[in-house]
Amino acid sequence: MATKVHSPTGEGPNDYGSSRYHIVHGVEASLKRLQSDHIDVLQLHRYDVNSPLDETMRALDDLVHAGKVLYIGASNYMAWQLAEANMLAEQHGWTRFVSVQNHYHMLERDIEREVLPYCKARNVGILPFFPLAGGFLTGKYRRGQAAPAGSRGENSPYVQRYMTDKNYDKMEASESWAQAHGHNMGELAHAWLLAHPEVSSVISGATNLDQIKANAASASWKLSADELTEVNKVLDA
């Protein structure tokens, strides 16, 4: 199981961030709620400029050595932040980050500039969140049509920001490519991410059992290097 620390849990000065106090108390609270004696992967939700990095990394290392946490990861970190944290950990013999959970999908590729190359070089796994762009990459939203009733596209600024002609062009072309290969758009969105060796797993949301089954089935489609190149040409057009 995995969980995160950083977000506010109260109004006090120690009730947020990546200080030793907040991390330790956050882990204890999570263990109690989860009714477990350990957390498989503890992630820092974002980089904390207000907490000394050596304090943060030492606190995480102490939790690992206490057996309360098995591995540590980051979330929403830039490449230099990952590098700084892991370099400090290696200098002191502390536990290093083994994963980073960042925003990454077919239309959101900023991490390919620096984060992905760093992760490849330093063997850090990437756990993309919002792999379907809030449902936009499933093909449920169509150009010129109102969002389906009850969907996030009705009132979610996140989904609506992708509803541009340029993104519809990319989505429609990608969907045609997927159908020509016997798959749907949602399956391609997952397969495209998993075709990158740096991606360890994909964090997919679901609201019903059918969506869970569809997400799981996507993992069986293995894009070849040539197929990945073809899809990237569509996305880069």
CORDA-V418683 format. One record per pair of residues at least 6 apart in sequence whose C-alpha atoms are under 6 Angstrom apart, sorted by sequence separation. I is the first residue (numbers start at 1). J is the second residue. D is the distance in Angstrom with one decimal. If there is no record, write none. Layout:
I&J&D ; I&J&D
//
This chain:
9&15&5.3 ; 63&69&5.6 ; 64&70&5.6 ; 141&147&5.8 ; 147&153&5.5 ; 153&159&5.5 ; 178&184&5.5 ; 206&212&5.9 ; 8&15&5.4 ; 15&22&6.0 ; 89&96&5.5 ; 147&154&5.5 ; 153&160&6.0 ; 8&16&4.3 ; 14&22&5.9 ; 7&16&5.3 ; 6&16&5.3 ; 86&96&5.2 ; 175&185&4.9 ; 6&17&4.3 ; 6&18&5.6 ; 73&97&4.7 ; 104&128&5.2 ; 72&97&5.2 ; 73&98&5.6 ; 75&100&5.1 ; 99&124&5.0 ; 101&126&5.9 ; 103&128&5.6 ; 134&159&5.6 ; 73&99&4.6 ; 74&100&4.6 ; 75&101&4.3 ; 76&102&5.0 ; 98&124&4.9 ; 99&125&4.4 ; 100&126&5.1 ; 101&127&4.5 ; 102&128&5.3 ; 103&129&5.3 ; 105&131&4.9 ; 73&100&5.5 ; 75&102&5.7 ; 99&126&5.7 ; 101&128&5.6 ; 195&223&5.9 ; 40&69&5.9 ; 43&72&5.7 ; 46&75&5.3 ; 18&48&5.9 ; 38&68&4.3 ; 39&69&4.8 ; 40&70&5.0 ; 41&71&4.8 ; 42&72&4.8 ; 43&73&4.4 ; 44&74&4.8 ; 45&75&4.9 ; 46&76&5.3 ; 191&221&5.9 ; 17&48&5.9 ; 38&69&5.4 ; 41&72&5.4 ; 43&74&4.9 ; 44&75&5.9 ; 187&218&4.7 ; 19&51&5.4 ; 18&51&5.9 ; 61&94&5.5 ; 61&95&5.2 ; 79&114&5.7 ; 20&56&5.9 ; 79&115&4.5 ; 19&56&5.8 ; 1&39&6.0 ; 2&40&5.7 ; 4&42&5.7 ; 18&56&5.9 ; 1&40&5.2 ; 2&41&4.6 ; 3&42&5.4 ; 4&43&4.6 ; 5&44&5.3 ; 6&45&5.6 ; 20&59&5.4 ; 2&42&5.8 ; 4&44&5.6 ; 5&45&5.9 ; 4&45&5.8 ; 138&185&5.3 ; 138&186&4.4 ; 170&235&5.7 ; 126&198&5.8 ; 125&198&5.5 ; 126&199&4.6 ; 125&199&5.8 ; 126&200&5.7 ; 127&201&5.4 ; 128&202&5.4 ; 129&203&5.1 ; 125&200&5.3 ; 127&202&5.5 ; 120&198&5.8
//
